[in-house]
Amino acid sequence: MNQENPFLSLILPAYNAEAYLTETLDSIFSQETPFRVEVIVVNDGSTDGTLALLQDYKNRYNNLTVITTENGGPSNARNVGIQAATGEYLMFVDSDDSLQSGALARLGEMVRQSAADLLIFGFQICNLQLQRNFFYQYPTAFLHSPGEIGEKLVDLYQKNMLNQIWNKVYRRRMLLEAGVSFLPFHYGEDRLFVFEVLRHTRNLQITEEIFYNYYMRDNDSLVSKYCADKFQVCCLIDERVTALTEELGHPGEAEKRILNYMYVKSVISCATNLFGRTCPLLHAQKRKALAAMLEHPRVREALRALPPQTNTKFRLLARVLSWRNVTVAYFVMWVSTKVMRMAPAVFIKAKHAENLAEQKE
């Protein structure tokens, strides 16, 4: 890496990341690029050996910047990283994931040639317990205008290409000029950030090439950590993506039904979240929370108008929710949570059946 101004900035939030951070950093610093890369790690108030590990890497690599903050969560850490970055483009990497060999050189080459505001690329989920990899890709394309982006938006969302921040390369100036930042949520902040970025994206590059490895180290990670306001955030996500589709191209009936499907998937995730091991709610409180979801007008609307191609298992689950019977829904969501832990491969396939390839190692 030469000493010219950075072309690409990598931002990593790190909180008590000592166990996996070495693998992540090695996957970054082993990359060879014809341009300079700066790596910004925001140590989010770690209490383990994360800071000492980072200091060791800082002594070895002069393009590493370490910023220590009080613990404020990943949203705050990423916002700090955005403000500190100086590269023309930036990327986000989680502290327990990794980049594939040659990723940075190839991604940098693509955005240099296209001058795109945003680049979306493929990734793989590596389930370490099952020793299976699940691949997520979208056909290579270049979208030259917001109108063209609008035509692909709902399909990209359904194909699980918009839920993450780390399978993208962003023009930094666009983020700064638009004032895009992460909201202080512990769930859904990635999608909300991406939707806001897309509001200001003038052109979008998509490549089907895979460059990022997301590691699923524990089957319990399928059931996300309990979040008290998860349903409210899911509703906000639905509002934002619906508004975005209208802003970029006025979706037709088919697109609206797909958005219904995506919203119902989120609602099911909120329901199963009540039965995760970190949920502190008592039985009666869980029933009350579930009843509020089942009676929500947007949930009832979405359940009535799913896409005709919706798979049978999902349609049956949606039918159960449409009955608005709390006792039945409670039992079904409890069973579904157990299935996630016992048969995670089945769950992953069902969740993203629209865009998923699998390879057993």
MARSE-981608 format. One line per 4 residues: number of its first residue (from 0); their letters; for each residue x, y, z of C-alpha. Coordinates in nm, 2 decimals, decimal comma. Layout:
N
NUM) a) X Y Z | ...
This chain:
361
0) mnqe) 0,00 0,00 0,00 | 0,15 0,33 -0,10 | 0,13 0,66 0,10 | -0,11 0,86 -0,12
4) npfl) -0,43 0,99 0,03 | -0,66 0,69 0,12 | -0,89 0,58 -0,15 | -1,08 0,34 0,07
8) slil) -1,17 0,36 0,44 | -1,27 0,05 0,64 | -1,47 0,11 0,96 | -1,49 -0,15 1,23
12) payn) -1,68 -0,11 1,55 | -1,53 -0,34 1,82 | -1,68 -0,42 2,16 | -1,51 -0,70 2,36
16) aeay) -1,40 -0,85 2,03 | -1,08 -1,01 2,14 | -1,18 -1,36 2,05 | -1,23 -1,30 1,68
20) ltet) -1,07 -0,97 1,60 | -0,74 -1,11 1,50 | -0,89 -1,32 1,21 | -1,08 -1,01 1,10
24) ldsi) -0,78 -0,78 1,10 | -0,56 -1,04 0,93 | -0,81 -1,08 0,65 | -0,79 -0,70 0,59
28) fsqe) -0,41 -0,64 0,63 | -0,32 -0,93 0,41 | -0,50 -0,76 0,12 | -0,28 -0,61 -0,16
32) tpfr) -0,41 -0,31 -0,33 | -0,27 -0,05 -0,58 | -0,43 0,23 -0,37 | -0,40 0,32 0,00
36) vevi) -0,65 0,18 0,25 | -0,71 0,32 0,59 | -0,85 0,11 0,86 | -1,05 0,27 1,15
40) vvnd) -1,14 0,06 1,45 | -1,37 0,22 1,70 | -1,31 0,05 2,03 | -1,65 0,08 2,19
44) gstd) -1,56 0,08 2,55 | -1,43 -0,28 2,55 | -1,34 -0,43 2,89 | -1,15 -0,74 2,76
48) gtla) -0,82 -0,74 2,57 | -0,95 -0,57 2,26 | -0,76 -0,24 2,31 | -0,43 -0,42 2,38
52) llqd) -0,47 -0,63 2,07 | -0,54 -0,32 1,86 | -0,24 -0,14 2,00 | -0,02 -0,44 1,89
56) yknr) -0,17 -0,41 1,53 | -0,12 -0,03 1,54 | 0,25 -0,08 1,61 | 0,27 -0,31 1,30
60) ynnl) 0,05 -0,12 1,05 | 0,07 0,26 1,00 | -0,26 0,28 0,82 | -0,46 0,17 1,13
64) tvit) -0,63 0,43 1,34 | -0,78 0,33 1,68 | -1,04 0,54 1,84 | -1,17 0,46 2,19
68) teng) -1,51 0,58 2,30 | -1,74 0,51 2,59 | -1,97 0,21 2,52 | -2,24 0,36 2,30
72) gpsn) -2,33 0,07 2,07 | -2,24 -0,01 1,71 | -2,45 0,27 1,57 | -2,26 0,54 1,76
76) arnv) -1,92 0,36 1,68 | -1,99 0,36 1,31 | -2,10 0,72 1,31 | -1,77 0,81 1,48
80) giqa) -1,59 0,61 1,22 | -1,76 0,79 0,93 | -1,66 1,13 1,07 | -1,30 1,01 1,11
84) atge) -1,27 0,86 0,76 | -1,08 1,04 0,49 | -1,11 0,79 0,20 | -1,30 0,86 -0,12
88) ylmf) -1,51 0,55 -0,05 | -1,58 0,36 0,27 | -1,69 0,01 0,38 | -1,80 -0,14 0,71
92) vdsd) -1,67 -0,46 0,85 | -1,79 -0,64 1,16 | -1,53 -0,73 1,42 | -1,60 -1,11 1,40
96) dslq) -1,63 -1,14 1,02 | -1,37 -1,15 0,74 | -1,30 -1,03 0,38 | -1,22 -1,28 0,11
100) sgal) -0,87 -1,27 -0,05 | -0,84 -1,00 -0,31 | -1,17 -0,83 -0,21 | -1,04 -0,48 -0,16
104) arlg) -0,84 -0,46 -0,49 | -1,13 -0,59 -0,69 | -1,39 -0,36 -0,52 | -1,16 -0,06 -0,55
108) emvr) -1,11 -0,14 -0,92 | -1,49 -0,15 -0,98 | -1,58 0,17 -0,81 | -1,28 0,35 -0,97
112) qsaa) -1,40 0,25 -1,31 | -1,77 0,31 -1,26 | -1,75 0,61 -1,02 | -2,07 0,47 -0,86
116) dlli) -2,22 0,63 -0,55 | -2,29 0,28 -0,41 | -2,17 -0,07 -0,49 | -2,35 -0,38 -0,37
120) fgfq) -2,17 -0,71 -0,37 | -2,24 -1,08 -0,28 | -2,16 -1,24 0,05 | -2,18 -1,58 0,23
124) icnl) -2,31 -1,68 0,57 | -2,07 -1,94 0,71 | -2,25 -2,16 0,97 | -1,96 -2,30 1,16
128) qlqr) -2,16 -2,55 1,36 | -2,32 -2,70 1,06 | -2,01 -2,65 0,84 | -2,23 -2,51 0,56
132) nffy) -2,21 -2,19 0,36 | -2,51 -2,01 0,23 | -2,45 -1,77 -0,06 | -2,63 -1,45 -0,14
136) qypt) -2,59 -1,29 -0,48 | -2,77 -1,06 -0,72 | -2,70 -1,04 -1,10 | -2,44 -0,79 -1,20
140) aflh) -2,59 -0,46 -1,32 | -2,53 -0,09 -1,33 | -2,83 0,13 -1,26 | -2,78 0,48 -1,40
144) spge) -3,05 0,68 -1,23 | -3,28 0,68 -0,92 | -3,56 0,56 -1,15 | -3,36 0,25 -1,25
148) igek) -3,28 0,19 -0,89 | -3,65 0,21 -0,81 | -3,72 -0,06 -1,06 | -3,49 -0,30 -0,88
152) lvdl) -3,54 -0,19 -0,52 | -3,81 -0,43 -0,41 | -3,64 -0,72 -0,57 | -3,31 -0,63 -0,41
156) yqkn) -3,49 -0,61 -0,07 | -3,66 -0,95 -0,12 | -3,33 -1,11 -0,22 | -3,17 -1,00 0,11
160) mlnq) -2,92 -0,76 -0,05 | -3,03 -0,45 0,15 | -3,05 -0,57 0,51 | -2,67 -0,54 0,57
164) iwnk) -2,43 -0,25 0,56 | -2,12 -0,46 0,51 | -2,18 -0,59 0,16 | -2,16 -0,24 0,02
168) vyrr) -1,90 0,03 -0,08 | -2,02 0,39 -0,02 | -1,90 0,72 -0,17 | -1,81 0,90 0,15
172) rmll) -1,89 1,25 0,02 | -2,24 1,14 -0,06 | -2,29 1,03 0,30 | -2,15 1,35 0,44
176) eagv) -2,34 1,59 0,21 | -2,67 1,41 0,27 | -2,60 1,38 0,65 | -2,67 1,01 0,65
180) sflp) -2,59 0,85 0,99 | -2,69 0,55 1,20 | -2,99 0,58 1,42 | -2,94 0,48 1,79
184) fhyg) -3,12 0,14 1,76 | -2,99 -0,21 1,86 | -3,20 -0,37 1,59 | -3,27 -0,27 1,23
188) edrl) -3,03 0,02 1,22 | -2,85 -0,14 0,92 | -3,16 -0,15 0,70 | -3,26 0,21 0,80
192) fvfe) -2,91 0,33 0,71 | -2,92 0,16 0,37 | -3,27 0,29 0,29 | -3,15 0,65 0,37
196) vlrh) -2,84 0,60 0,16 | -3,05 0,48 -0,14 | -3,26 0,80 -0,12 | -2,94 1,00 -0,21
200) trnl) -2,78 0,75 -0,45 | -2,77 0,87 -0,81 | -2,62 0,55 -0,96 | -2,58 0,20 -0,83
204) qite) -2,34 -0,07 -0,92 | -2,42 -0,44 -0,84 | -2,18 -0,73 -0,87 | -2,26 -1,09 -0,82
208) eify) -1,91 -1,15 -0,70 | -1,88 -1,26 -0,33 | -1,63 -1,07 -0,11 | -1,76 -1,10 0,25
212) nyym) -1,78 -1,38 0,50 | -2,04 -1,35 0,77 | -1,98 -1,60 1,05 | -2,27 -1,77 1,23
216) rdnd) -2,09 -1,92 1,53 | -2,39 -2,03 1,74 | -2,73 -2,15 1,64 | -2,88 -1,93 1,91
220) slvs) -2,78 -1,63 1,69 | -3,07 -1,72 1,46 | -3,29 -1,59 1,74 | -3,16 -1,23 1,79
224) kyca) -3,10 -1,09 2,13 | -3,42 -0,97 2,29 | -3,50 -0,61 2,19 | -3,79 -0,44 2,37
228) dkfq) -3,87 -0,21 2,08 | -3,81 -0,45 1,80 | -4,17 -0,45 1,67 | -4,18 -0,07 1,66
232) vccl) -3,85 -0,07 1,47 | -3,99 -0,33 1,22 | -4,29 -0,10 1,16 | -4,05 0,20 1,10
236) ider) -3,85 -0,01 0,86 | -4,17 -0,10 0,67 | -4,27 0,27 0,66 | -3,93 0,38 0,53
240) vtal) -3,90 0,12 0,26 | -4,26 0,18 0,14 | -4,19 0,55 0,12 | -3,87 0,49 -0,06
244) teel) -4,03 0,27 -0,33 | -4,29 0,54 -0,39 | -4,03 0,81 -0,41 | -3,82 0,61 -0,66
248) ghpg) -4,09 0,48 -0,88 | -4,44 0,42 -0,74 | -4,46 0,04 -0,69 | -4,73 -0,17 -0,85
252) eaek) -4,95 -0,43 -0,69 | -4,69 -0,70 -0,72 | -4,43 -0,49 -0,54 | -4,67 -0,40 -0,27
256) riln) -4,74 -0,76 -0,20 | -4,37 -0,84 -0,18 | -4,33 -0,56 0,08 | -4,62 -0,72 0,27
260) ymyv) -4,43 -1,05 0,26 | -4,11 -0,88 0,39 | -4,30 -0,71 0,66 | -4,47 -1,03 0,78
264) ksvi) -4,13 -1,20 0,79 | -4,02 -0,92 1,02 | -4,33 -0,96 1,24 | -4,26 -1,33 1,27
268) scat) -3,90 -1,25 1,37 | -4,05 -1,01 1,64 | -4,28 -1,29 1,76 | -4,01 -1,55 1,79
272) nlfg) -3,79 -1,29 1,96 | -4,03 -1,32 2,26 | -3,91 -1,68 2,31 | -3,54 -1,63 2,29
276) rtcp) -3,33 -1,71 2,59 | -3,25 -1,35 2,66 | -3,62 -1,24 2,67 | -3,70 -1,13 3,03
280) llha) -4,08 -1,11 2,99 | -4,32 -1,33 3,19 | -4,58 -1,55 3,02 | -4,86 -1,29 3,05
284) qkrk) -4,63 -1,01 2,92 | -4,54 -1,23 2,61 | -4,91 -1,29 2,54 | -4,98 -0,92 2,56
288) alaa) -4,69 -0,83 2,33 | -4,80 -1,10 2,08 | -5,16 -0,98 2,09 | -5,05 -0,63 2,01
292) mleh) -4,88 -0,75 1,70 | -5,17 -0,96 1,59 | -5,41 -0,67 1,63 | -5,19 -0,41 1,46
296) prvr) -5,37 -0,27 1,15 | -5,06 -0,30 0,93 | -5,00 -0,66 1,02 | -5,36 -0,75 0,94
300) ealr) -5,34 -0,56 0,61 | -5,01 -0,74 0,51 | -5,14 -1,08 0,60 | -5,44 -1,03 0,37
304) alpp) -5,23 -0,96 0,06 | -4,92 -1,18 0,03 | -4,76 -1,26 -0,31 | -4,93 -1,56 -0,49
308) qtnt) -4,59 -1,73 -0,51 | -4,54 -1,73 -0,14 | -4,42 -2,08 -0,03 | -4,67 -2,31 0,14
312) kfrl) -4,50 -2,33 0,48 | -4,49 -1,95 0,51 | -4,84 -1,91 0,39 | -4,96 -2,16 0,66
316) larv) -4,77 -1,97 0,92 | -4,93 -1,64 0,80 | -5,27 -1,81 0,81 | -5,22 -1,89 1,18
320) lswr) -5,13 -1,53 1,25 | -5,43 -1,41 1,06 | -5,66 -1,60 1,30 | -5,55 -1,35 1,58
324) nvtv) -5,58 -1,63 1,83 | -5,31 -1,55 2,09 | -5,29 -1,90 2,24 | -5,25 -2,07 1,90
328) ayfv) -5,00 -1,81 1,78 | -4,81 -1,84 2,11 | -4,77 -2,21 2,07 | -4,66 -2,19 1,71
332) mwvs) -4,40 -1,92 1,77 | -4,26 -2,12 2,06 | -4,23 -2,42 1,84 | -4,08 -2,22 1,56
336) tkvm) -3,81 -2,09 1,80 | -3,72 -2,45 1,89 | -3,70 -2,54 1,52 | -3,45 -2,26 1,46
340) rmap) -3,22 -2,40 1,72 | -3,26 -2,76 1,63 | -3,27 -2,73 1,25 | -3,10 -2,40 1,16
344) avfi) -3,03 -2,50 0,79 | -3,41 -2,55 0,74 | -3,48 -2,22 0,90 | -3,22 -2,03 0,68
348) kakh) -3,35 -2,19 0,36 | -3,71 -2,10 0,45 | -3,62 -1,74 0,55 | -3,44 -1,65 0,23
352) aenl) -3,57 -1,91 -0,01 | -3,58 -1,64 -0,29 | -3,21 -1,59 -0,31 | -3,00 -1,87 -0,16
356) aeqk) -2,74 -2,12 -0,27 | -2,58 -2,37 -0,04 | -2,25 -2,55 -0,04 | -2,16 -2,81 0,22
360) e) -1,79 -2,80 0,30
